[in-house]
């Protein structure tokens, strides 16, 4: 479960980064096509879900316990106090900020949409 979460998170990140760059480089003169935007939104969801899954599976993975142990509050706090837990929280925070920023860029009307990226 932990490896699956990590793989989904990494694929999500690759699609977010690559998709956003593609939409800003290939379609710099206006709003990108709907399918491209959906791909980037799906990548944000994959990044978020994969990171949360890997985070919840970390404690059982490290202790050799069952997966249900990772859902208890004390075990989550223990996981979040590690470097991996803090890195996962930072990744989640960064994903949320990038999602809001990307949404703002896409929502801007008029050419060029990506040149307004701060």
Residue frames relative to the residue before (quaternion, step in Angstrom):
aa qw qx qy qz dx dy dz
X 1.0000 0.0000 0.0000 0.0000 0.00 0.00 0.00
X 0.6509 0.5178 -0.3236 0.4511 3.56 0.96 -0.86
X 0.6734 0.4915 -0.2983 0.4647 3.59 0.90 -0.89
X 0.6260 0.5273 -0.3370 0.4654 3.57 1.01 -0.77
X 0.6487 0.5163 -0.3113 0.4645 3.58 0.96 -0.85
X 0.6582 0.5070 -0.3091 0.4628 3.56 0.97 -0.85
X 0.6560 0.5081 -0.3134 0.4618 3.57 0.94 -0.89
X 0.6546 0.4992 -0.3160 0.4716 3.60 0.93 -0.87
X 0.6513 0.5104 -0.3198 0.4616 3.60 0.97 -0.81
X 0.6738 0.4869 -0.3042 0.4652 3.61 0.91 -0.84
X 0.6416 0.5013 -0.3244 0.4815 3.59 1.00 -0.77
X 0.6285 0.5316 -0.3276 0.4637 3.56 1.03 -0.78
X 0.6593 0.5001 -0.3142 0.4653 3.57 0.93 -0.85
X 0.6483 0.5163 -0.3241 0.4562 3.58 0.94 -0.87
X 0.6794 0.4776 -0.2940 0.4731 3.59 0.95 -0.82
X 0.6165 0.5287 -0.3532 0.4644 3.59 1.04 -0.68
X 0.7063 0.4574 -0.2756 0.4647 3.57 0.75 -1.04
X 0.7096 0.4590 -0.2698 0.4615 3.56 0.77 -1.00
X 0.6711 0.5063 -0.3012 0.4500 3.58 0.93 -0.85
X 0.6584 0.5004 -0.3157 0.4651 3.57 0.95 -0.83
X 0.6548 0.4899 -0.3171 0.4804 3.58 0.95 -0.82
X 0.6385 0.5297 -0.3293 0.4509 3.58 0.93 -0.84
X 0.6845 0.4826 -0.2956 0.4595 3.57 0.86 -0.91
X 0.6992 0.4616 -0.2795 0.4689 3.59 1.02 -0.70
X 0.7033 0.4424 -0.2717 0.4855 3.60 1.11 -0.59
X 0.7204 0.4450 -0.2593 0.4645 3.58 0.85 -0.93
X 0.7952 0.1808 -0.0931 0.5712 3.58 1.02 -0.78
X 0.1086 0.8442 -0.5200 0.0719 3.63 0.68 0.99
X 0.6688 0.5483 -0.3120 0.3933 3.60 1.12 -0.43
X 0.8260 0.0208 -0.0129 0.5632 3.60 1.13 0.06
X 0.7559 -0.3478 0.2689 0.4851 3.53 -1.25 -0.39
X 0.4373 -0.6998 0.4975 0.2674 3.59 -0.86 0.93
X 0.6405 -0.5411 0.3705 0.3996 3.60 -1.19 0.40
X 0.6523 -0.5593 0.3623 0.3611 3.54 -1.18 0.65
X 0.6464 0.5300 -0.3366 0.4335 3.62 0.91 -0.81
X 0.6450 0.5200 -0.3200 0.4595 3.58 1.02 -0.75
X 0.6475 0.5057 -0.3158 0.4747 3.55 1.01 -0.80
X 0.6445 0.5176 -0.3245 0.4598 3.59 0.98 -0.82
X 0.6204 0.5409 -0.3392 0.4555 3.58 1.03 -0.74
X 0.6797 0.4724 -0.2966 0.4763 3.59 0.89 -0.88
X 0.6366 0.5092 -0.3418 0.4676 3.63 0.98 -0.74
X 0.6462 0.5061 -0.3187 0.4740 3.60 0.98 -0.82
X 0.6275 0.5287 -0.3322 0.4652 3.58 1.06 -0.69
X 0.6181 0.5228 -0.3453 0.4748 3.61 1.03 -0.69
X 0.6452 0.5075 -0.3192 0.4735 3.59 0.96 -0.83
X 0.6552 0.5048 -0.3126 0.4670 3.61 0.93 -0.87
X 0.6366 0.5232 -0.3258 0.4635 3.59 0.97 -0.80
X 0.6831 0.4851 -0.2848 0.4658 3.58 0.88 -0.93
X 0.6944 0.4736 -0.2784 0.4646 3.60 0.80 -1.01
X 0.6624 0.5087 -0.3090 0.4550 3.59 0.93 -0.83
X 0.6535 0.5055 -0.3143 0.4676 3.57 0.99 -0.80
X 0.6604 0.4932 -0.3071 0.4758 3.58 0.93 -0.87
X 0.6492 0.5142 -0.3239 0.4574 3.62 0.94 -0.82
X 0.6665 0.4854 -0.3040 0.4772 3.59 0.92 -0.85
X 0.6405 0.5278 -0.3201 0.4568 3.57 1.03 -0.76
X 0.6915 0.4692 -0.2798 0.4726 3.59 0.92 -0.89
X 0.7007 0.4608 -0.2707 0.4726 3.59 1.09 -0.62
X 0.4876 0.6996 -0.4281 0.2992 3.61 1.18 -0.24
X 0.6805 0.4958 -0.3163 0.4372 3.62 0.78 -0.92
X 0.6806 0.4513 -0.3191 0.4808 3.65 0.76 -0.84
X 0.6176 0.5458 -0.3432 0.4504 3.60 1.07 -0.70
X 0.7073 0.4675 -0.2630 0.4605 3.59 0.89 -0.94
X 0.7605 0.3792 -0.2066 0.4849 3.61 1.01 -0.74
X 0.4602 -0.6913 0.4464 0.3332 3.58 1.22 -0.27
X 0.4737 0.6785 -0.4337 0.3566 3.58 1.26 0.28
X 0.6678 -0.4815 0.3837 0.4183 3.51 -1.35 -0.10
X 0.6592 -0.5386 0.3612 0.3805 3.53 -1.25 0.44
X 0.6066 0.5753 -0.3646 0.4100 3.61 1.03 -0.63
X 0.5799 0.5965 -0.3799 0.4045 3.62 1.14 -0.43
X 0.6349 0.5622 -0.3318 0.4132 3.58 1.11 -0.60
X 0.6574 0.5303 -0.3164 0.4319 3.58 1.19 -0.27
X 0.5524 0.6052 -0.4012 0.4094 3.60 1.22 -0.04
X 0.6375 -0.6062 0.3400 0.3324 3.54 -1.04 0.90
X 0.6810 0.4897 -0.3028 0.4524 3.59 0.81 -0.94
X 0.6664 0.4976 -0.3041 0.4645 3.58 0.98 -0.78
X 0.6180 0.5179 -0.3429 0.4819 3.59 1.09 -0.63
X 0.6444 0.5093 -0.3231 0.4700 3.59 0.96 -0.83
X 0.6293 0.5269 -0.3310 0.4656 3.58 1.03 -0.77
X 0.6624 0.4968 -0.3015 0.4728 3.56 0.94 -0.88
X 0.6833 0.4922 -0.2940 0.4522 3.59 0.93 -0.86
X 0.6351 0.5295 -0.3431 0.4457 3.60 1.17 -0.37
X 0.5912 0.5593 -0.3742 0.4446 3.62 1.25 -0.15
X 0.6615 -0.4938 0.3746 0.4222 3.56 -1.28 0.23
X 0.6331 0.5295 -0.3290 0.4590 3.58 1.03 -0.77
X 0.6540 0.5113 -0.3082 0.4647 3.57 0.98 -0.83
X 0.6649 0.4886 -0.3005 0.4785 3.57 0.97 -0.82
X 0.6369 0.5101 -0.3267 0.4768 3.58 1.04 -0.73
X 0.6413 0.5160 -0.3246 0.4660 3.59 1.02 -0.74
X 0.6413 0.5053 -0.3217 0.4795 3.57 1.01 -0.76
X 0.6411 0.5106 -0.3244 0.4722 3.58 1.00 -0.78
X 0.6381 0.5200 -0.3225 0.4674 3.59 1.02 -0.78
X 0.6460 0.5078 -0.3187 0.4724 3.59 1.00 -0.81
X 0.6584 0.5063 -0.3080 0.4639 3.57 0.94 -0.85
X 0.6596 0.5002 -0.3001 0.4740 3.55 0.96 -0.85
X 0.6344 0.5253 -0.3292 0.4618 3.58 1.02 -0.77
X 0.6526 0.5029 -0.3184 0.4688 3.59 0.97 -0.80
X 0.6569 0.4991 -0.3141 0.4698 3.59 0.93 -0.85
X 0.6688 0.4918 -0.3027 0.4683 3.60 0.91 -0.87
X 0.6274 0.5319 -0.3361 0.4588 3.57 1.03 -0.73
X 0.6647 0.4854 -0.3017 0.4811 3.58 0.93 -0.85
X 0.6563 0.5103 -0.3053 0.4644 3.56 0.99 -0.83
X 0.6583 0.4945 -0.3079 0.4768 3.57 0.96 -0.86
X 0.6313 0.5291 -0.3286 0.4620 3.58 1.02 -0.76
X 0.6433 0.5159 -0.3148 0.4699 3.57 1.03 -0.75
X 0.6572 0.5083 -0.3123 0.4606 3.58 0.95 -0.87
X 0.6771 0.4856 -0.2919 0.4696 3.58 0.91 -0.91
X 0.6626 0.5244 -0.3089 0.4364 3.59 1.01 -0.76
X 0.5599 0.5975 -0.4010 0.4107 3.59 1.14 -0.47
X 0.2348 -0.7799 0.5621 0.1438 3.54 -0.80 0.90
X 0.7104 0.4403 -0.3390 0.4319 3.49 -1.24 0.52
X 0.4991 -0.6661 0.4676 0.2976 3.56 -1.09 0.66
X 0.6964 -0.2812 -0.6592 -0.0378 1.60 -2.00 1.43
X 0.4776 -0.7050 0.4446 0.2781 3.60 -0.73 1.02
X 0.7404 0.4336 -0.2491 0.4491 3.59 0.82 -0.90
X 0.5695 0.5780 -0.4094 0.4170 3.59 1.13 -0.22
X 0.6252 0.5205 -0.3414 0.4708 3.58 1.28 -0.23
X 0.4036 0.6966 -0.4841 0.3428 3.57 1.27 0.16
X 0.3783 -0.7672 0.4676 0.2225 3.62 -0.53 1.14
